């Protein structure tokens, strides 16, 4: 599956996120808050929402609107991106 540069950036930043590191990105309980995650990146909250939406459509990310996490497919992609 081909990822855009922004999608790769979000997955890489997710893996390095402080909240995610508590469990490790491969743990099913790993997630991070959308509202604070964009601060780790050089992108607006609106742009991040668009990238997350794209990753959801590709089946790589799950979100409830407030937080997001990698799906099992997303975890496999993160291993490749990392």
N, C-alpha and C positions, 0 to 999 in steps of 0.2 A: 504494500500500500504506500502510495506517495503522500508525503506530508509537506505542507507549505513551510516556509522558514518560520513563520509566526507559530504554527502548530508545534514545530520542534522546540521552539523557544519556551513555549508554555509547558510542554512535557518535561523539558530539562529543568526548568525552574520549579516545577511541582516536585520532582525527585529531590531537589535541594532545599525545599521549604522546611522551616523550623517545625511546624505542626506535623508534617509528614514524617520527618526524621524521628519523631517520638516512637513510631511503630516501625518505620521503614516503608518505602513506597509499595512493596510487594504484599504488605499485610492488608487483609480485607477491611480493617477498621481505619485505615489511613484516609484522611481527607483534610482539606484546608478551606478556609473561608474565602469566598469570592471577593467580598468587600475589602479585604486587606491584601489579598494576593497580588492585585495589580500594582501595588506599591513596590513589589520586588522586581517588577519589570518596567521597562520604559514604554508603557502603553496606558491609555486611558481605560477606565472601567468599561466603557462602552465597547471599545475595541476588544478587550479581553472577553467580554460576553459573546461577541461574535465568533471569536476563535474557539471558545468553549462550545458554543452551539455547533460549529463545524466538527469538532472532535466528537460530540455526542452523535451527530449524524453518521460518523464513520464507525461508531460503536466503541470508541476508545475511552470515553469519559462518561461518568454518570453525574448528574447534578440534581439537587432538589431546589435550586435557585439561590440558596444561601451558602452552600458548600459544594465542593466537587471532589471526585476521586476517580482513579483509573479503574476501568473494567479489567477483566482478565486479559482481554485483547489489548487494552492499553498498557498493561504491565509488560506484556511481551514486546510491544513497540518501544517502551521505555528502555528495555534491556538493549535493544538495537541502537537507540539514539544515544544512550549513555556513554 
